């Protein structure tokens, strides 16, 4: 395994496109919030970061701390219902032409065994189904970045 110093060196050497686009699904707290902050620093204010989550106030608080110059936006999505995940991904497919980085960091705070409206146990809705649905839906945008020769 590479050391932290080696990892930082490799990350710094990544050639970013002039306007990288990142989507952070579950980006309003915890690891997702950390990913937003690191991406914003790495992009040096030149990127576009979309935070997907339930809490607009949490996203706004994060956005207010990010470097100026970047484009930061919030898309509301309660990933407990696959209909919401499909709606969020449809919004992104309409407004973005590519995605260079996709981070999926949904928390699983609901351990109820009561099925969701989709008939799915909540923890599985968040940890499996919503992640898979969003990844499949956004695949064309990730492929577009690859076609452009971008990460």
C-alpha positions as CSV (number, residue, x, y, z in Angstrom):
1,X,0.0,0.0,0.0
2,X,1.4,3.5,-0.8
3,X,2.2,5.8,2.0
4,X,0.2,8.9,2.7
5,X,3.0,11.0,1.2
6,X,3.0,8.9,-2.0
7,X,-0.8,9.1,-2.2
8,X,-0.7,12.9,-1.9
9,X,2.0,13.1,-4.6
10,X,0.0,11.0,-7.0
11,X,-3.2,13.0,-6.3
12,X,-1.4,16.2,-7.0
13,X,-0.1,14.9,-10.3
14,X,-3.6,14.1,-11.7
15,X,-4.1,16.3,-14.8
16,X,-7.6,17.8,-14.3
17,X,-9.6,19.2,-17.1
18,X,-10.1,23.0,-17.1
19,X,-13.5,22.6,-15.6
20,X,-13.9,19.3,-13.7
21,X,-17.3,18.1,-12.6
22,X,-17.9,16.1,-9.5
23,X,-21.1,14.7,-8.1
24,X,-21.2,13.8,-4.4
25,X,-24.2,11.6,-3.6
26,X,-24.6,11.9,0.2
27,X,-22.4,15.0,0.4
28,X,-24.0,16.9,3.3
29,X,-22.3,15.2,6.2
30,X,-19.5,12.8,7.2
31,X,-17.3,11.3,4.5
32,X,-19.4,12.9,1.7
33,X,-18.9,16.3,3.2
34,X,-15.2,15.6,3.5
35,X,-15.1,14.5,-0.1
36,X,-16.8,17.8,-1.2
37,X,-14.2,19.8,0.7
38,X,-11.2,17.9,-0.6
39,X,-12.5,18.0,-4.2
40,X,-13.1,21.8,-3.9
41,X,-9.5,22.3,-2.7
42,X,-8.1,20.0,-5.3
43,X,-10.0,21.8,-8.1
44,X,-8.7,25.2,-6.8
45,X,-12.0,26.9,-7.4
46,X,-12.1,25.9,-11.1
47,X,-14.6,23.0,-10.8
48,X,-18.3,22.3,-10.6
49,X,-19.4,20.3,-7.6
50,X,-23.0,19.0,-7.2
51,X,-23.9,18.0,-3.7
52,X,-26.9,15.5,-3.5
53,X,-28.6,15.0,-0.2
54,X,-31.6,15.7,2.0
55,X,-30.5,18.8,3.8
56,X,-30.3,22.1,1.8
57,X,-29.2,24.0,4.9
58,X,-26.3,21.5,5.5
59,X,-25.3,21.9,1.8
60,X,-25.5,25.7,2.0
61,X,-23.3,25.7,5.1
62,X,-20.7,23.6,3.3
63,X,-20.9,25.6,0.1
64,X,-20.3,28.8,2.1
65,X,-16.9,27.4,3.2
66,X,-15.6,26.4,-0.3
67,X,-13.1,28.3,-2.4
68,X,-14.4,31.1,-4.5
69,X,-14.6,30.7,-8.3
70,X,-16.1,27.2,-8.4
71,X,-19.6,26.3,-9.2
72,X,-21.4,24.6,-6.3
73,X,-24.9,23.5,-6.3
74,X,-27.3,21.3,-4.3
75,X,-29.8,18.8,-5.6
76,X,-32.3,17.5,-3.0
77,X,-32.9,13.8,-2.8
78,X,-34.2,11.5,-0.1
79,X,-32.6,8.3,-1.4
80,X,-35.0,6.2,0.6
81,X,-37.3,6.2,-2.4
82,X,-36.0,5.2,-5.8
83,X,-38.4,7.6,-7.5
84,X,-36.4,10.4,-5.8
85,X,-33.1,9.0,-7.0
86,X,-34.4,8.8,-10.5
87,X,-35.7,12.4,-10.4
88,X,-32.3,13.7,-9.0
89,X,-30.4,11.8,-11.7
90,X,-32.8,13.0,-14.4
91,X,-32.0,16.6,-13.3
92,X,-28.3,16.0,-13.6
93,X,-28.6,14.3,-17.0
94,X,-30.4,17.5,-18.3
95,X,-28.0,20.0,-16.9
96,X,-24.5,18.3,-17.1
97,X,-22.6,17.2,-20.2
98,X,-20.1,15.1,-18.2
99,X,-19.1,13.9,-14.8
100,X,-15.4,13.4,-14.0
101,X,-15.8,12.3,-10.4
102,X,-18.7,10.4,-8.8
103,X,-18.6,9.9,-5.0
104,X,-21.3,7.8,-3.4
105,X,-21.4,8.2,0.4
106,X,-24.9,7.7,1.6
107,X,-25.4,7.2,5.3
108,X,-27.6,4.5,6.7
109,X,-29.3,6.1,9.7
110,X,-32.5,4.2,9.4
111,X,-32.3,0.6,10.5
112,X,-36.1,0.0,10.5
113,X,-37.3,-3.3,9.0
114,X,-40.5,-1.6,7.7
115,X,-40.2,-1.6,3.9
116,X,-40.0,1.7,2.0
117,X,-42.6,2.6,-0.6
118,X,-40.5,0.4,-3.0
119,X,-40.8,-2.6,-0.8
120,X,-37.1,-2.4,0.2
121,X,-35.7,-2.5,3.8
122,X,-34.4,1.1,4.4
123,X,-30.8,0.2,5.1
124,X,-30.7,-1.7,1.8
125,X,-32.4,1.2,0.0
126,X,-29.5,3.5,1.0
127,X,-26.5,1.2,1.0
128,X,-27.4,-0.8,-2.2
129,X,-30.3,0.2,-4.3
130,X,-30.0,4.0,-4.4
131,X,-26.2,3.8,-5.0
132,X,-26.7,1.4,-7.9
133,X,-29.6,3.4,-9.4
134,X,-27.6,6.6,-9.4
135,X,-24.4,5.0,-10.7
136,X,-26.4,3.4,-13.6
137,X,-28.2,6.6,-14.3
138,X,-25.1,8.8,-14.4
139,X,-23.0,6.3,-16.4
140,X,-23.5,8.2,-19.6
141,X,-22.0,11.4,-18.1
142,X,-19.0,9.5,-16.8
143,X,-18.6,7.9,-20.2
144,X,-18.7,11.4,-21.8
145,X,-15.8,12.5,-19.7
146,X,-13.8,9.4,-20.7
147,X,-14.6,10.1,-24.4
148,X,-13.2,13.6,-23.9
149,X,-10.0,12.0,-22.6
150,X,-10.6,13.3,-19.1
151,X,-10.5,11.4,-15.8
